[in-house]
Amino acid sequence: MDQGNGRGDMGPGERELEPASAGIEEADRLLPHGAHPTTGDRLFEAGLERMAGGMERIGRVLTGRGQARRRRGGVGAAVGSATLRAGDALESGAAYIREQDPAAVRADLEARVRSRPLMAVAGAVAAGFLLGRIVRS
């Protein structure tokens, strides 16, 4: 089989690996010069960046919708305030993920999961739902 450089030359299953390969290349670009991460580290970092981007986009949407509801007044204002807080929290979380070292994010996540496992499961379900929506869009 030819391992050519065109998409038409890819064998069965190789096209499915293309998005992961692009994620690894993006993670390599973001790493400090001279670092030699494992493939798992690179995939984790690429996943963090993608998650931060999704959180930021959803946060902006929620913030915009929350502001619109607050302007309407009444019960909509209370819903708008809650929506604004959720949007701000998502944007703040995205900033944290982007600013912190991936190892620190991983350690923080592991500590939180150990301290509150049921909350972690609920968060994982919510994150899976959100990531599924992001991937489909």
C-alpha positions in Angstrom: 0.0 0.0 0.0 1.3 3.4 -0.9 1.8 5.7 2.1 1.5 8.8 -0.2 0.8 12.3 1.0 -2.7 12.7 -0.5 -6.0 11.9 1.3 -6.9 9.5 -1.5 -3.9 7.3 -0.6 -5.0 6.7 3.0 -5.9 3.2 3.9 -8.8 1.9 5.9 -9.0 3.5 9.4 -6.3 6.2 8.6 -8.9 8.9 8.0 -10.3 8.4 11.4 -6.9 9.0 13.0 -6.5 12.3 11.1 -8.2 14.5 13.7 -6.1 13.0 16.5 -3.0 13.6 14.5 -3.9 17.2 14.0 -4.5 17.6 17.8 -1.0 16.1 18.5 0.5 18.6 16.0 -1.3 21.5 17.7 -0.1 20.3 21.1 3.5 20.1 19.8 3.3 23.7 18.6 2.1 24.9 22.0 4.8 23.1 24.0 8.0 24.8 25.3 11.0 24.4 22.9 13.0 21.3 23.7 10.2 19.5 25.6 9.6 15.8 24.7 6.2 14.9 25.9 4.6 11.4 25.5 1.8 10.9 23.1 -0.6 10.8 26.0 0.6 14.1 27.3 0.2 15.7 23.9 -3.3 14.3 23.5 -4.2 15.6 27.0 -2.9 19.1 26.2 -4.7 19.2 22.8 -7.9 18.1 24.6 -7.5 20.8 27.2 -7.1 23.5 24.5 -10.1 22.2 22.6 -12.1 22.1 25.8 -11.0 25.6 26.7 -12.1 26.9 23.3 -15.5 25.3 23.7 -16.0 26.6 27.2 -15.1 30.1 26.0 -17.5 29.9 23.1 -20.4 28.6 25.2 -19.6 31.2 27.9 -19.8 34.0 25.5 -23.2 32.8 24.2 -24.5 32.4 27.7 -23.2 35.9 28.7 -25.0 37.4 25.7 -28.2 35.7 26.4 -28.0 36.5 30.1 -27.6 40.2 29.3 -30.6 40.2 27.0 -32.8 38.5 29.6 -31.7 40.9 32.3 -32.7 43.8 30.1 -36.2 42.4 29.8 -36.8 42.6 33.6 -39.2 40.5 35.7 -38.5 36.8 36.1 -36.3 37.0 33.0 -33.9 39.2 34.9 -33.4 36.5 37.5 -32.8 33.9 34.8 -30.5 36.3 33.0 -28.4 36.8 36.2 -28.0 33.1 36.6 -27.1 32.7 32.9 -24.6 35.5 33.2 -22.9 33.8 36.2 -22.8 30.5 34.3 -21.2 32.2 31.2 -18.7 34.0 33.4 -17.8 30.8 35.2 -17.2 29.0 31.8 -15.1 31.8 30.5 -13.1 31.9 33.8 -12.6 28.2 33.6 -11.3 28.4 30.0 -8.8 31.1 31.1 -7.6 28.9 34.0 -7.1 25.9 31.6 -5.1 28.0 29.2 -3.0 29.8 31.8 -2.0 26.8 33.9 0.6 24.2 33.2 -1.2 21.0 32.0 0.3 19.0 34.8 -1.1 21.4 37.3 -4.6 21.2 35.7 -4.4 17.4 35.8 -3.3 17.3 39.5 -6.1 19.8 40.4 -8.6 17.7 38.5 -7.5 14.5 40.2 -7.7 16.1 43.7 -11.2 17.4 43.0 -12.4 14.0 41.7 -11.0 12.2 44.8 -12.6 14.7 47.2 -16.1 14.7 45.5 -16.5 11.6 43.3 -20.3 12.0 42.7 -19.9 15.6 41.7 -17.1 14.5 39.4 -19.4 12.0 37.7 -22.1 14.7 37.3 -19.5 17.1 35.8 -18.2 14.4 33.5 -21.7 13.8 32.2 -22.2 17.5 31.6 -18.8 17.9 30.0 -19.5 14.9 27.7 -22.8 16.5 26.7 -21.1 19.9 26.0 -18.2 18.3 24.1 -20.5 16.2 22.1 -22.4 19.4 21.1 -19.1 21.2 20.3 -17.8 18.3 18.2 -21.0 18.1 16.1 -21.0 21.8 15.4 
